[in-house]
Amino acid sequence: MIAGLNPIPIKELRALASPKTWDFEVYLNELPSSRPIQGTISAELNDDFLVLQGRLATLLKLTCDRCLRAFNQGIECNPKELIRVGEASLPQRALSPKTPNLYSWVESLDPQGYFNPERWTFEQLTLGLPLLNTCGKECPGQDNYHEVTTVRANKEKANARTSIDPRMEILKKLL
């Protein structure tokens, strides 16, 4: 648990007259960052929905998937999310005019539970990570990768030309 990003009970959020705001500069154990995560999170409870907005930025230490070299990657995101407080889904007729027109909710919180801003920060930054970590256009693994795939494709094409399917022999005789 990181001081300043402690979980807050949903009941406390409901009692607040204005949105709860966290301004922080922290390191998270789960994210290998070169500098602290700088961020702001705002949480407000409207009816049965927790409205979250944030601004998060850090510099992560990643490993290139092609050459295995370490490199730094800047991550910035401005997430916005609605989380249902209560049952995961509502019947369509129970939705008020303020409620977004969704049939089911992916995420929900127990009204007796907590909102954890540290966990939410981790999830949002993780969603901002690239699917393929590459250290850049000059990555030696990238050139090697293209060479290997090109050589392999050329060999496959050559093998396809020399080996003829026996069923095609008949057609070849016709020509």
N, C-alpha and C positions, 0 to 999 in steps of 0.2 A: 504494500500500500504506500502510495506517495503522498506526503503531506501536501495539502492544498487541493488534491483531487480525490478526496474521500467520497465514498458513496453517500448519497443523500436520500432519506426516505421519501417516498412518493407523497406521503401525508404532509411533509414539510413543504414540498413544492406546491401542493394544493393550497396551503395556508398563506403563501407569499402573495403580496399584492402586485409585484413586478417580477420579471424574469430573473432567475438565478444565473449569475455570470461567474465564470472562472477565467481568470487571466493567469497564465502559467508559463514557466520555462523549466522543463524537467527532462530527465533521461528516463526512458522506460527500459526495464530489463529485457523485455521481449524483442525490442528493436535495436539493432546495432547502429547507433547513430554517432556521427563524428562531433556533432554539436547538439545542445539540448533542443528538445521540441519546443517551439514557441507557438503558443496558441491562445485562443479565446473560444469558450463554449458558452452558449446561452441556452437555457432550458426553461420552458414555460408550459404549464399545464393548462390546456384549453379543453373544457368539457372532459371527455375521456381520452384525450390525446396529448402526448408529450411532444411538444414542438421543439426540435433541436436544430441549432445553427452553430457553425463553427468556422474558425479560420486556423489552419494548422500548417506548420512548415518546419522542415528539418533537413539535415544532410545525412543520408544513410550510407554506411559502409557495406557494399555488396560485393559479390564474387561473380566475375564474368562466367556465363554458362558455356562459353566456347573456349576461352584460353585459361580459365581459372585464375586470372589476375584479379587482385582487389582494386576496387575503384569506388569513388564517391558519387552518389546520385542524389540530387536535390528533389524533394517531394513537397509539393504545396497542394492543399485542397481546401475547398470552401463547402463542406458538406451541409446538407439540409435534410432532415429526416423527420417523419411523423411516426411515433410509436404508440400503438394502442395500449391504453391502460385498462385492463380488465380482460374479458374473454378475447380469444384470438380472432374470432369472427363475429359479425353482427348480421342479423337478418336485414335485408335491404330496406325494409319499411321502417326500421328503427333508426336509420341514419337521419340526422338533422340537416337543415340546409347548409350549415357551416362545415359539415363533414365531407371530406373528399369522397367521390363516388367510386368506392372500391368494394368488391364483394368479400374479400378476405384479406387478412393482414398477415404479413410475413413474420412480424415480430410483435410481441406484446409483453407488457410488464404486469406483475401482480400488484393490485392496488395497495396491498400491505407490504410490498417489497421496496427495493431501492433502485435508484438510477446510479450507475457507476461511470463517472466521466473518464476515469483512467482507461477502463475497458473500451469505452466508445471511441476514445482517441486512438487507441491501438487498432481497432477494427477499421476506422476510417483511413488511417495511414496505410494499413496493409492493403486495403482495396485500391489505393493509389499506386501501388507498386507495379512496374511493368511485368508482363508475363514472361518475357525473355530478357534476362539481364545481360547486356553486352556493354563492354567498356568503350565502344565507339567505332567509328568507321575504320580506324587504323588497327583494329583488333587482329593480331596475328592468327588467332584461331578462326576468324571469319574467312580470311584468304585461304587458309588451309582447308576449311570446311568446303568452300566453293571448289577448290582444286580436287578434293577427294570425291565430291559428288559428281563433278564433271567427268573425271576419269572413270568412275563407276558407270555413269550413264553411257559413255562412249563404248565401254566394254560390253555393256548389255546390248547396245545397238549392233555392234560387230557380231556378237553371238547370235543375235536374232537373224542377221543376214546369212550367216553360214549354216545355221541349223534350220532346216525346212521341215515343217510339220509333214509327217508321212501322208496325211490326207490330202495335202496340196500337191503331192508328186503327180497325181493324175492330171491336175490342171496344168502343171508345168509341161507335161508331155504334149498336151494339146497345143501349147504355144510353140 
